[in-house]
Amino acid sequence: MPRAEVRRIELRELTTLKVGGPAELWEVDEVDALTEATAEPYRVIGAGSNLLVSDAGVPERVIRLGRSFNDIASFRGERELWLGAATPLPGLVRRAQRLGLSGLEGLLGVPAVLGGAVAMNAGTRFGEMSDTLQEVEVFVNGALERLRADALELAYRHARLPDGAVLVRARLRLAASDPERVQQRMDVVDAARKGQPKVKSAGCAFKNPPGDSAGRIIDAAGLKGLRVGDAMVALEHGNFIVNLGHATARDVCQLLQRIRERTSVPLELEWRRWGFEGEAA
Ligand SMILES: Cc1cc2nc3c(=O)[nH]c(=O)nc-3n(C[C@H](O)[C@H](O)[C@H](O)COP(=O)(O)OP(=O)(O)OC[C@H]3O[C@@H](n4cnc5c(N)ncnc54)[C@H](O)[C@@H]3O)c2cc1C
């Protein structure tokens, strides 16, 4: 019977914000092992770059797809290709550039794996996952199923996957270009990201309200540098909350609350919250 590797971990080890308590990690390296892994309540983690996890951790199993779902090495320049959900996005963006393929440049600097990038429809104003995504393969109710991208209702930081679906692979379609032109577009994206903090964070905490930017709103309220414990509103970018060292989820939640109390517009969290009452799914 195909097995998953199971161990207790602290979720702060697997999140970019470096916050989050204990859980049972199920590292799965073949699709068949998902049958056993999904037999009890579970969650799926990608690169942990959009997660705020409670200090108490989560009672559910946390499934992570292992190396055999990372297809970066087999990407040799096809315009249309299936890639495993654990393929790292930064490597994919760079490799597409070297191969002269366009479509992923707008995702430069997003520290996700492909599964998490599709689940969030990650992107920037220069482009998002939905630009190239054609189809996904998900493991749901004990079987693999294929869904066309248009069934996922992809929108700003949103994809509608079936309840409990583990995204296993995604089919992307890239456009032929040449490495230099792709690089030029990446340089533009890179320049726009220059002001973002380099320390531990989970990217933008809040979604941008229609026609405005959460960073601008937080900045206008004079909240850059606001701090609870080791959690701080970044000095460089109002929508980034950084962990200066030993921030807890409790610190981060208090800081989010203070931001909400002191901003004029209701701000919706972009992060997924794990292990909290009434968490955003
Ligand atoms: C420095 C920094 C910069 C960032 N910049 C951007 C940016 O420019 N644009 C942007 O959109 N985001 C940005 N982010 C946020 C983050 O990278 C994205 O939201 C990304 O899509 C999350 O991917 P992940 O693999 O880390 O997923 P995780 O954070 O691990 O998970 C996010 C959600 O996806 C689900 N999920 C993950 N994998 C699977 C799977 N295989 N099957 C089913 N569900 C799954 C999880 O259950 C969870 O609900 C940034 C983050 C950081 C730290």
The ligand as an SDF file (V2000), in Angstrom:
LIG
                    3D

 53 58  0  0  0  0  0  0  0  0999 V2000
    7.2810   37.9090   -0.1760 C   0  0  0  0  0  0  0  0  0  0  0  0
    5.9300   37.5040   -0.6910 C   0  0  0  0  0  0  0  0  0  0  0  0
    5.4330   38.1040   -1.8390 C   0  0  0  0  0  0  0  0  0  0  0  0
    4.1810   37.7350   -2.3400 C   0  0  0  0  0  0  0  0  0  0  0  0
    3.7240   38.3390   -3.4850 N   0  0  0  0  0  0  0  0  0  0  0  0
    2.5350   37.9650   -4.0010 C   0  0  0  0  0  0  0  0  0  0  0  0
    2.0510   38.5480   -5.2180 C   0  0  0  0  0  0  0  0  0  0  0  0
    2.6850   39.4060   -5.8200 O   0  0  0  0  0  0  0  0  0  0  0  0
    0.8640   38.1200   -5.7030 N   0  0  0  0  0  0  0  0  0  0  0  0
    0.1260   37.1520   -5.0760 C   0  0  0  0  0  0  0  0  0  0  0  0
   -0.9460   36.7830   -5.5760 O   0  0  0  0  0  0  0  0  0  0  0  0
    0.5540   36.5890   -3.9150 N   0  0  0  0  0  0  0  0  0  0  0  0
    1.7290   36.9720   -3.3770 C   0  0  0  0  0  0  0  0  0  0  0  0
    2.1630   36.4140   -2.2010 N   0  0  0  0  0  0  0  0  0  0  0  0
    1.2840   35.4790   -1.4860 C   0  0  0  0  0  0  0  0  0  0  0  0
    1.4480   33.9870   -1.8680 C   0  0  0  0  0  0  0  0  0  0  0  0
    2.7320   33.7350   -2.4280 O   0  0  0  0  0  0  0  0  0  0  0  0
    0.3560   33.5390   -2.8530 C   0  0  0  0  0  0  0  0  0  0  0  0
   -0.9380   33.6680   -2.2860 O   0  0  0  0  0  0  0  0  0  0  0  0
    0.5320   32.0850   -3.3060 C   0  0  0  0  0  0  0  0  0  0  0  0
   -0.4400   31.7910   -4.2880 O   0  0  0  0  0  0  0  0  0  0  0  0
    0.4200   31.0810   -2.1690 C   0  0  0  0  0  0  0  0  0  0  0  0
    0.9370   29.8530   -2.6410 O   0  0  0  0  0  0  0  0  0  0  0  0
    1.5230   28.7500   -1.6530 P   0  0  0  0  0  0  0  0  0  0  0  0
    2.0170   27.6280   -2.4870 O   0  0  0  0  0  0  0  0  0  0  0  0
    2.4760   29.3560   -0.7070 O   0  0  0  0  0  0  0  0  0  0  0  0
    0.1770   28.3060   -0.9260 O   0  0  0  0  0  0  0  0  0  0  0  0
   -0.1180   28.2100    0.6530 P   0  0  0  0  0  0  0  0  0  0  0  0
    0.1050   29.5420    1.2760 O   0  0  0  0  0  0  0  0  0  0  0  0
    0.5770   27.0350    1.2270 O   0  0  0  0  0  0  0  0  0  0  0  0
   -1.6910   27.9100    0.5980 O   0  0  0  0  0  0  0  0  0  0  0  0
   -2.5970   28.9190    0.1660 C   0  0  0  0  0  0  0  0  0  0  0  0
   -3.9640   28.2710   -0.0760 C   0  0  0  0  0  0  0  0  0  0  0  0
   -3.8610   27.3610   -1.1770 O   0  0  0  0  0  0  0  0  0  0  0  0
   -4.2890   26.0680   -0.7770 C   0  0  0  0  0  0  0  0  0  0  0  0
   -3.4620   25.0860   -1.4800 N   0  0  0  0  0  0  0  0  0  0  0  0
   -2.1070   25.0680   -1.5890 C   0  0  0  0  0  0  0  0  0  0  0  0
   -1.7110   24.0310   -2.3330 N   0  0  0  0  0  0  0  0  0  0  0  0
   -2.8350   23.3440   -2.6930 C   0  0  0  0  0  0  0  0  0  0  0  0
   -3.0820   22.1560   -3.4350 C   0  0  0  0  0  0  0  0  0  0  0  0
   -2.0900   21.4300   -3.9890 N   0  0  0  0  0  0  0  0  0  0  0  0
   -4.3710   21.7460   -3.5660 N   0  0  0  0  0  0  0  0  0  0  0  0
   -5.4000   22.4430   -3.0180 C   0  0  0  0  0  0  0  0  0  0  0  0
   -5.2370   23.5780   -2.3080 N   0  0  0  0  0  0  0  0  0  0  0  0
   -3.9490   24.0220   -2.1360 C   0  0  0  0  0  0  0  0  0  0  0  0
   -4.0740   26.0190    0.7300 C   0  0  0  0  0  0  0  0  0  0  0  0
   -4.9200   25.0420    1.3380 O   0  0  0  0  0  0  0  0  0  0  0  0
   -4.4430   27.4380    1.1190 C   0  0  0  0  0  0  0  0  0  0  0  0
   -5.8400   27.5750    1.2200 O   0  0  0  0  0  0  0  0  0  0  0  0
    3.4150   36.7610   -1.6820 C   0  0  0  0  0  0  0  0  0  0  0  0
    3.9160   36.1320   -0.5170 C   0  0  0  0  0  0  0  0  0  0  0  0
    5.1620   36.5050   -0.0120 C   0  0  0  0  0  0  0  0  0  0  0  0
    5.6890   35.8330    1.2040 C   0  0  0  0  0  0  0  0  0  0  0  0
  1  2  1  0
  2  3  1  0
  2 52  2  0
  3  4  2  0
  4  5  1  0
  4 50  1  0
  5  6  2  0
  6  7  1  0
  6 13  1  0
  7  8  2  0
  7  9  1  0
  9 10  1  0
 10 11  2  0
 10 12  1  0
 12 13  2  0
 13 14  1  0
 14 15  1  0
 14 50  1  0
 15 16  1  0
 16 17  1  0
 16 18  1  0
 18 19  1  0
 18 20  1  0
 20 21  1  0
 20 22  1  0
 22 23  1  0
 23 24  1  0
 24 25  2  0
 24 26  1  0
 24 27  1  0
 27 28  1  0
 28 29  2  0
 28 30  1  0
 28 31  1  0
 31 32  1  0
 32 33  1  0
 33 34  1  0
 33 48  1  0
 34 35  1  0
 35 36  1  0
 35 46  1  0
 36 37  1  0
 36 45  1  0
 37 38  2  0
 38 39  1  0
 39 40  1  0
 39 45  2  0
 40 41  1  0
 40 42  2  0
 42 43  1  0
 43 44  2  0
 44 45  1  0
 46 47  1  0
 46 48  1  0
 48 49  1  0
 50 51  2  0
 51 52  1  0
 52 53  1  0
M  END
$$$$
